[in-house]
Amino acid sequence: MLDQSFSQENFKKIFEIENRRGNFEKTFYSDQFHRLSGELKKQRAIIKAFKGKGGQDDDSLAKLIDEKKEIEKAKKK
């Protein structure tokens, strides 16, 4: 017998681990998901560049991070 729990959360964890490894079918995701993934990647690069240039303006950094969080929320939907 199996002593494992088959919950939605466990399947989600397995799915996310496989995604990080690159083991997923790209056609499974919608075009909007791919677009948001690209936007999220760009936003992370902007934040990294801002921090690398010595960006000490807390308001600007907070705004960039808030924009990133909004993109993440839209992607998760």
HELIX and SHEET records of a PDB file:
HELIX    1   1 GLN A    8  ARG A   21  1                                  14    
HELIX    2   2 LYS A   26  PHE A   28  5                                   3    
HELIX    3   3 ASP A   31  GLY A   52  1                                  22    
HELIX    4   4 ASP A   58  LYS A   76  1                                  19    
END                                                                             
